[in-house]
Amino acid sequence: MKKLFFALMALTLAVVSCQKDVDYTSKDAVEISLNVDAPELGTTRGETGMNSGKGAIDNFSDDEWATYDLRYMLEIYDVTPGYENLTTPVKQRMVQTFDSYQPTTFELRLVPNRVYKFVVWADFVLQGKNTDLHYNTGSLRNITRIDEPSNSVMHECMDAYFIQKDIEIRNALTNSLTLTRPFGKVRVIAKDVHEVNNGTTPAKVKVKFYNHPTFVSLDALTGEAEHTVETVEYTYDITKEAPYSAGYDEYKEYQTLFADYIFTDRDDAQEINFTM
């Protein structure tokens, strides 16, 4: 029995040792080209005009693109069966930023005959900066919001995108990934605001969320979001120059009173309870 035990232990150690000896800089690595783009745009290229039902890429004005950059970041993990490692990326995080919206391509080399998890996160940062602005991205397994809820309302720069996908690499490969949003957009629109108020518009809106699953963190490697149920209440001014007060609606007789990006569970629909 003792001989069998030691034999099994030796076999286990041999397997562990083999797993740890993967050389991700091997000369046998193959070329990988990963094309990444954001969700399909709501407007046709060259078309103008904002709409609160669309996202930042559509709604950003030239002034906002002069303020913000779109930042893509890529991490890659080895998830070969029997080896799965979601703790340490196989390569240093790759980051690219752009002055306006455009798809991008990551060029890299990977050891073949393994399965990799490609994880991409994209958000908005200040012009010329790579540092976090609205989301803590120190760990893509624990992305958290920096802003308080009252600072995010009616700010299109809170928009963000991500994807994770397992791909088996055998030879040189070109692949494409289209990102998706980890949240929904909640909007309240007054369709008769000018008629009811004789040409005037509200100055402030007070919103109170209750019994609402509030976003705590997002694990971009699994797509799972953690929530806590709490009451959130805040008042904001809808007439300030930024965020938007005019030109933010599909029709001139409409006015968006409230718009916000709410993180959601990817599998289950959830109620959004609030009063205004």
MARDOBA-879570 format. One record per residue (C-alpha): residue number from 1; residue in three letters; x, y, z. Coordinates in Angstrom, 1 decimal, padded with zeros to 4 digits. Layout:
% MARDOBA-879570
     k     r     east    north       up
   NUM   ala        X        Y        Z
...
***
This chain:
% MARDOBA-879570
     k     r     east    north       up
     1   met    000.0    000.0    000.0
     2   lys    002.8    002.4    000.9
     3   lys    004.5    001.7   -002.4
     4   leu    001.3    002.5   -004.3
     5   phe    000.8    005.7   -002.3
     6   phe    004.3    007.0   -003.1
     7   ala    003.9    006.0   -006.7
     8   leu    000.7    008.0   -007.1
     9   met    002.2    010.9   -005.3
    10   ala    005.2    010.9   -007.6
    11   leu    002.9    010.8   -010.6
    12   thr    000.9    013.7   -009.3
    13   leu    004.1    015.8   -008.8
    14   ala    005.3    014.9   -012.3
    15   val    002.0    016.2   -013.7
    16   val    002.1    019.4   -011.7
    17   ser    005.7    020.0   -012.7
    18   cys    004.8    019.5   -016.4
    19   gln    002.0    022.0   -016.1
    20   lys    004.2    024.7   -014.7
    21   asp    006.8    024.3   -017.4
    22   val    004.8    025.9   -020.3
    23   asp    007.1    028.4   -022.0
    24   tyr    004.8    031.1   -023.4
    25   thr    007.8    032.8   -025.1
    26   ser    008.7    029.6   -027.0
    27   lys    010.1    030.0   -030.5
    28   asp    007.4    027.6   -031.6
    29   ala    004.7    030.2   -030.8
    30   val    002.4    031.1   -033.7
    31   glu    001.1    034.5   -034.9
    32   ile   -002.4    035.5   -033.6
    33   ser   -004.3    038.4   -034.9
    34   leu   -007.4    039.4   -032.9
    35   asn   -009.8    042.0   -034.4
    36   val   -012.0    043.7   -031.9
    37   asp   -014.9    046.1   -032.4
    38   ala   -017.7    047.6   -030.3
    39   pro   -021.4    046.7   -030.6
    40   glu   -023.1    047.7   -033.8
    41   leu   -023.5    051.4   -034.0
    42   gly   -027.0    052.8   -033.8
    43   thr   -026.4    055.3   -036.6
    44   thr   -025.2    055.0   -040.1
    45   arg   -021.6    056.3   -040.4
    46   gly   -021.7    060.0   -041.3
    47   glu   -025.2    060.4   -039.9
    48   thr   -025.6    063.1   -037.2
    49   gly   -027.9    063.5   -034.2
    50   met   -028.1    062.1   -030.7
    51   asn   -030.6    059.8   -029.1
    52   ser   -030.7    058.8   -025.5
    53   gly   -031.5    055.2   -026.6
    54   lys   -028.1    054.9   -028.2
    55   gly   -024.7    054.6   -026.5
    56   ala   -021.6    056.8   -026.1
    57   ile   -020.1    056.0   -029.5
    58   asp   -023.2    057.4   -031.2
    59   asn   -023.9    060.2   -028.8
    60   phe   -020.5    061.7   -028.3
    61   ser   -020.1    065.1   -029.9
    62   asp   -016.8    066.4   -031.3
    63   asp   -016.2    068.2   -028.0
    64   glu   -016.6    065.0   -026.1
    65   trp   -014.2    063.1   -028.3
    66   ala   -011.8    065.9   -027.7
    67   thr   -012.2    065.2   -023.9
    68   tyr   -012.2    061.3   -023.9
    69   asp   -010.4    058.4   -025.5
    70   leu   -011.8    054.9   -026.1
    71   arg   -009.5    052.4   -024.3
    72   tyr   -009.3    048.7   -025.2
    73   met   -007.5    046.3   -022.9
    74   leu   -006.7    042.6   -023.6
    75   glu   -005.7    039.8   -021.2
    76   ile   -005.2    036.1   -022.1
    77   tyr   -005.4    033.1   -019.7
    78   asp   -004.5    029.5   -020.3
    79   val   -007.6    027.3   -019.8
    80   thr   -006.3    024.1   -021.4
    81   pro   -008.3    021.2   -019.8
    82   gly   -006.6    020.0   -016.7
    83   tyr   -004.6    023.2   -016.4
    84   glu   -007.1    026.1   -016.1
    85   asn   -005.5    029.2   -014.6
    86   leu   -007.7    032.3   -014.2
    87   thr   -005.2    033.9   -011.8
    88   thr   -002.2    034.8   -014.0
    89   pro   -002.4    036.0   -017.6
    90   val    000.0    034.3   -020.0
    91   lys    001.2    037.7   -021.3
    92   gln    001.3    041.2   -020.0
    93   arg   -002.0    043.2   -020.4
    94   met   -002.2    044.9   -023.8
    95   val   -003.8    048.4   -023.9
    96   gln   -004.7    050.6   -026.9
    97   thr   -006.4    054.0   -026.9
    98   phe   -008.0    056.0   -029.7
    99   asp   -009.2    059.6   -030.0
   100   ser   -012.5    058.5   -031.6
   101   tyr   -014.3    055.3   -032.2
   102   gln   -012.6    052.7   -034.3
   103   pro   -012.1    048.9   -034.3
   104   thr   -008.7    047.7   -033.4
   105   thr   -006.4    044.7   -033.8
   106   phe   -004.1    043.0   -031.3
   107   glu   -001.2    041.2   -032.8
   108   leu    000.6    038.6   -030.6
   109   arg    002.2    035.2   -030.4
   110   leu    001.0    032.2   -028.5
   111   val    002.2    028.6   -027.9
   112   pro    000.0    026.3   -030.0
   113   asn   -002.0    023.2   -029.0
   114   arg   -003.5    025.0   -026.0
   115   val   -006.9    026.6   -025.1
   116   tyr   -006.8    030.3   -024.2
   117   lys   -009.4    032.6   -022.7
   118   phe   -009.3    036.0   -024.4
   119   val   -010.8    038.8   -022.3
   120   val   -011.4    042.3   -023.6
   121   trp   -012.6    045.3   -021.7
   122   ala   -013.2    048.7   -023.3
   123   asp   -014.2    052.0   -021.6
   124   phe   -013.6    055.7   -021.8
   125   val   -010.6    057.5   -020.2
   126   leu   -009.5    061.1   -020.4
   127   gln   -007.8    062.3   -023.6
   128   gly   -004.2    061.1   -023.7
   129   lys   -004.5    059.1   -020.5
   130   asn   -004.5    055.3   -019.8
   131   thr   -005.5    055.6   -016.1
   132   asp   -008.9    054.5   -014.9
   133   leu   -011.6    057.1   -015.0
   134   his   -015.0    055.5   -014.2
   135   tyr   -014.1    051.9   -013.5
   136   asn   -011.4    050.3   -011.4
   137   thr   -009.7    047.8   -013.8
   138   gly   -006.7    046.7   -011.6
   139   ser   -008.2    043.2   -011.8
   140   leu   -010.5    042.2   -014.7
   141   arg   -011.9    039.7   -012.2
   142   asn   -013.1    042.5   -010.0
   143   ile   -014.1    045.6   -012.0
   144   thr   -015.8    048.2   -009.8
   145   arg   -017.4    051.6   -010.4
   146   ile   -015.4    054.6   -009.2
   147   asp   -018.2    057.0   -009.3
   148   glu   -021.1    057.4   -006.9
   149   pro   -024.5    056.8   -008.6
   150   ser   -025.4    060.5   -008.5
   151   asn   -022.3    061.3   -010.6
   152   ser   -023.1    058.8   -013.4
   153   val   -026.6    059.9   -014.4
   154   met   -026.9    061.3   -017.9
   155   his   -023.2    060.7   -018.5
   156   glu   -022.6    058.8   -021.7
   157   cys   -019.0    058.3   -020.8
   158   met   -020.2    055.6   -018.3
   159   asp   -020.7    053.3   -021.3
   160   ala   -018.4    050.3   -021.5
   161   tyr   -018.0    047.0   -023.3
   162   phe   -016.5    043.6   -022.7
   163   ile   -016.3    040.0   -023.9
   164   gln   -014.6    036.7   -022.9
   165   lys   -014.1    033.8   -025.3
   166   asp   -012.2    030.5   -025.2
   167   ile   -010.3    029.7   -028.4
   168   glu   -008.2    026.6   -029.1
   169   ile   -004.9    027.6   -030.8
   170   arg   -003.4    025.0   -033.1
   171   asn   -001.8    027.2   -035.8
   172   ala   -001.6    030.8   -036.8
   173   leu   -005.0    032.3   -036.5
   174   thr   -007.1    035.5   -037.2
   175   asn   -010.2    035.9   -035.2
   176   ser   -012.8    038.6   -034.6
   177   leu   -014.6    039.5   -031.4
   178   thr   -017.6    041.9   -031.1
   179   leu   -017.9    043.3   -027.6
   180   thr   -021.1    043.6   -025.7
   181   arg   -022.4    045.8   -022.8
   182   pro   -022.5    044.4   -019.3
   183   phe   -025.6    046.5   -018.5
   184   gly   -028.8    047.9   -019.8
   185   lys   -029.8    051.5   -020.2
   186   val   -032.7    052.9   -018.1
   187   arg   -034.5    055.9   -019.6
   188   val   -037.5    058.1   -018.7
   189   ile   -038.7    060.3   -021.5
   190   ala   -041.4    063.0   -021.4
   191   lys   -043.1    063.0   -024.8
   192   asp   -045.3    066.1   -024.1
   193   val   -043.0    068.1   -021.8
   194   his   -043.3    071.3   -023.9
   195   glu   -047.1    071.1   -024.3
   196   val   -047.7    070.4   -020.6
   197   asn   -045.2    073.0   -019.3
   198   asn   -046.0    075.7   -021.9
   199   gly   -042.5    075.7   -023.3
   200   thr   -040.6    075.4   -020.1
   201   thr   -038.6    072.3   -019.0
   202   pro   -037.9    070.8   -015.6
   203   ala   -034.7    072.1   -013.9
   204   lys   -034.1    069.1   -011.5
   205   val   -035.1    065.5   -011.3
   206   lys   -035.0    063.4   -008.1
   207   val   -034.7    059.7   -008.5
   208   lys   -035.1    057.0   -005.8
   209   phe   -034.2    053.4   -006.5
   210   tyr   -035.6    050.8   -004.0
   211   asn   -035.3    047.1   -003.7
   212   his   -032.9    047.3   -006.7
   213   pro   -030.0    045.0   -007.3
   214   thr   -027.1    047.6   -007.3
   215   phe   -023.9    046.7   -009.1
   216   val   -021.0    045.8   -006.8
   217   ser   -018.4    044.2   -009.1
   218   leu   -018.0    042.5   -012.5
   219   asp   -015.9    039.5   -013.2
   220   ala   -015.0    040.0   -016.9
   221   leu   -013.5    036.5   -017.1
   222   thr   -016.8    034.8   -016.3
   223   gly   -019.3    037.6   -017.1
   224   glu   -020.8    037.3   -013.6
   225   ala   -021.8    040.4   -011.8
   226   glu   -022.3    040.7   -008.0
   227   his   -025.1    042.8   -006.6
   228   thr   -026.4    044.1   -003.4
   229   val   -030.0    045.2   -002.8
   230   glu   -030.2    048.7   -001.4
   231   thr   -032.0    052.0   -001.7
   232   val   -030.2    054.7   -003.7
   233   glu   -031.6    058.3   -003.8
   234   tyr   -030.2    061.3   -005.6
   235   thr   -031.2    064.6   -007.2
   236   tyr   -029.6    065.9   -010.4
   237   asp   -029.8    069.0   -012.6
   238   ile   -030.9    068.2   -016.1
   239   thr   -030.2    071.7   -017.6
   240   lys   -026.4    071.8   -017.1
   241   glu   -024.3    071.8   -020.3
   242   ala   -022.8    068.5   -019.7
   243   pro   -024.4    066.0   -019.4
   244   tyr   -027.0    066.6   -022.0
   245   ser   -030.0    068.9   -021.8
   246   ala   -030.9    069.5   -025.5
   247   gly   -030.5    067.5   -028.7
   248   tyr   -030.5    064.3   -026.7
   249   asp   -033.8    063.0   -028.0
   250   glu   -035.1    061.5   -031.2
   251   tyr   -037.8    064.1   -031.6
   252   lys   -037.8    067.8   -030.6
   253   glu   -041.0    067.5   -028.6
   254   tyr   -039.4    064.8   -026.4
   255   gln   -037.1    065.3   -023.4
   256   thr   -035.1    062.7   -021.7
   257   leu   -035.5    063.3   -018.0
   258   phe   -033.4    060.4   -016.8
   259   ala   -030.9    058.0   -018.4
   260   asp   -028.4    055.7   -016.7
   261   tyr   -026.4    052.6   -017.3
   262   ile   -027.4    049.8   -014.9
   263   phe   -025.2    046.7   -014.6
   264   thr   -027.3    043.5   -014.9
   265   asp   -027.1    039.8   -014.5
   266   arg   -026.3    038.2   -017.8
   267   asp   -028.7    035.3   -017.3
   268   asp   -031.8    036.6   -015.4
   269   ala   -034.0    039.6   -016.1
   270   gln   -034.3    041.9   -013.1
   271   glu   -036.8    044.5   -012.0
   272   ile   -035.8    048.1   -011.8
   273   asn   -037.9    049.8   -009.2
   274   phe   -037.7    053.6   -008.8
   275   thr   -039.8    056.7   -008.2
   276   met   -039.2    060.2   -009.6
***
